[in-house]
């Protein structure tokens, strides 16, 4: 259940509620918004009505709400407003502006990464993506450059000022990836790697959680609940396509998930049209569709020479194609009242 604290309550009054709940043997999770503070009560299985009445009688409590959903803390009822992920440099994911994360599927070398970073920034991207550790279906495929890849990403950030998002695959690697990255990505194959989810919950960096290959929306949000309940409230969701009977595309991009997730949770959501379609010429139309559906951002694969890419060249955009994509997004962004972040910054 959710306890909404009255506006103007002192920290001591709020702590008194937390102390009472913990003394009764329940867990708590505190979320603070601009105007309201909410306490999530965890582990309530019996006597819910009696407990709700008891807590509602406290003078500093505005109201107590039961939450029927299995995902409680990331549900709409679990926070006083939309979650906005704030990074250094004024980047705010989940606010009014839409952010584009762009870069190669995997870091292949310093020169290539610096060149790509400079180009995507010039075109209007506000975050840099690139894999240092790569999950591959085949054990013979390129697995990434590891720590050297992280160092190259950090150098690209230093050169361009773009925050870096990169994937972490192993709980043992979380501290190292956290040292170099601004956002830690949990890939689709690891969405239900619960040990990894518990470990990134301890990180002090935001987490982007990709939807699993065959995951339902409830399973996806429950995976986010693991991170949120573990103490990390900076969680971003990413719809990247799910596996269906269709073979014409790599996956099936579930755009209906975007507005639905917006109804169910306060977390921001990003769309990945590159992995969803697996075809570079489908990326731009699906990116525009994702923006129109209400996504808070896009994550796009860009490579200086896709035909020579070590990973996912078939779905990567050339520099010129990425520039064209960004131009095509601008009228959609204006139409839905959410400018691209780079354009909003230029006008500020």
Protein Blocks (a to p, Z undefined) as FASTA:
>chain_A
ZZdddehiafklmmmmmmmmmmnopacdddddfkbccdddehiaghklmmmmmmmmpmkl
mbdcddfbfblmlmmklpgbdcddddehhiaghiabdcddeddfbdcbfklmmmmmmmmm
mnopabdcddfbdcdfblkbcebjkjmlmmmmmmmmmmnopacddddfbfklmmmmmmmm
mbdcddfklmmmmklmmmmmmpcbdcdddddfklcfklmmmmmmmmmmnopabdcdddeb
jadfbfkbmbdcdfklmmmmmmmpmcdcdddfklmnopaklmmmmmmmmmmnopabdcdd
ddfblmlpfbhklmpccfklmmmmmmmmmmmmmmnopacfklmmmmZZ
